Amino acid sequence: MATTPSSDGGKPKIPVPAHFSCPVSMELMVDPVMVVTGHTYDRSCIQRWLESGNKTCPVTGIKLRSLELTPNFALRMAIQDWANANGIALNTSQLTSVMEKAVVNTAEGEDGVAVSSAVPHSVIEGHDEIVWAVEATDGRLFSASADKTIRVWDTETRRCLHVLEEHTRPVLSLAISDEHKKLFSGSYDCSIRVWDLTTYRRVKSLHGHTDAVRALAVAGDVLFSGSYDSTVRAFDINTLKPLKVLEGHAEPVRTLAVMDGKLFSGSYDKTVRVWDARALESLGVLEGHGDAVRALAASPVDECNYVFSGSDDSTVRVWDAATLNCVAIFDGHQDNVRVLTADSKHLYSGSWDKTIRVWDMRTLRCVQVLEGHVEAVLALTVMKNHLISGSYDTTVRFWNTESFTCVGKFEGHEDAVRVLTSTGEDADTVYSGSYDGSIGFWSEPIAAAPPPSTSAGGSGLSDVSDAMAGLSVTPAS
């Protein structure tokens, strides 16, 4: 039978009831969680078991059909009551209050060296339906879903702080103005909700669109909204009054980008329109794509004054933001280009052809094709020295942007990874939203340290493996 550690004062050890002990460590559980077989383990032990590449229940040997870890609240309460009655202090500061899924890294880093992260990755259930948009600021993450809500997350504790419920149909788009301390959300209900970033209360509802609000962008004191009604609308952020309706597109507006005082709008009508973000007048129509324009990205580098457009015609076009001329056409993808993102050196394009192409921002040439996903690439973002990709194959992949090798393939979401975001190229955390309604928190990967020795007092992964080996598991037939 397991016992509690004796105190420095020589207080005798207290036998721990068998059902309070983790089957792996044989120690008192602090955060008991259940796997899908119904067996309970201490969270830290079962996570290390799964992260080491195992996908079976340690006790039964049965393959886990899901990697969800469900907090066993009843057992947790019983353990806490027992510990309090026996004068035992438990560290409960990191207990989770929502269902969390285990995250498994199924790839090795460069030269076969395994990678890990300074802060554990986690995938947390929050929304009931598809997550359509995620946006991040320092300390906060915002997620918008088809369940009609926006959730506000503390990025340090990874807990949901608020649920914003005002929209009457799925929420499709988000934009943040830190300067004005406002969050904007666009929905299938044709409206835009304005939220105070201090109180998280709705300030106002903006109306005018006659179809879904699919894209939002902030330029100075102006909020722009692109809609399936084929228009772009401009609102004064200070007064929250409408300024102008920008008309010209013949089909739905899918994406917006801002650069050098200009707004670029991409549409299913195969064009990109350019607008003066201050005067709110048309500056030109960029034509050339042979199919819908689904993605826009602006170069973050001053010397590369480009806006990039990705299309269902499988190409990416490069536009000079000053002259509005097309200076290059990126060919190579074999299917729709669905997503674009950029860092200070490269543009990255993700496609339904399951690949990511890397384009040098200065030479405008393809320097690498990243292969590994087995379904369409839906989402891209950047963080410190890494590109992160999300796919219909349910995985999140980390790519080193110096060597262009995949240094991490993470499973945790149970459906397509629809969106990704970070706070920029210097960020150390990335966030994902999935078709299954879950939110992923991903930290900068680092080379994993060698496993600790199994000497007395050790608590490394090898200890967990040794404990597993002692369970005499009989695999299921």
Helices and strands as residue ranges (DSSP letters): G 18-20, E 32-34, E 40-42, H 43-51, E 68-71, H 73-85, E 100-101, E 104-105, G 110-112, E 115-117, E 122-125, E 131-137, E 140-145, E 149-154, E 159-165, E 171-177, E 182-187, E 192-196, E 202-206, E 213-219, E 222-227, E 232-236, E 242-246, E 253-259, E 262-267, E 272-276, E 282-286, E 293-298, E 306-311, E 316-320, E 326-330, E 337-342, E 346-351, E 356-360, E 366-370, E 377-383, E 386-391, E 395-400, E 406-411, E 417-421, E 429-434, E 438-443, E 445-447, H 461-469
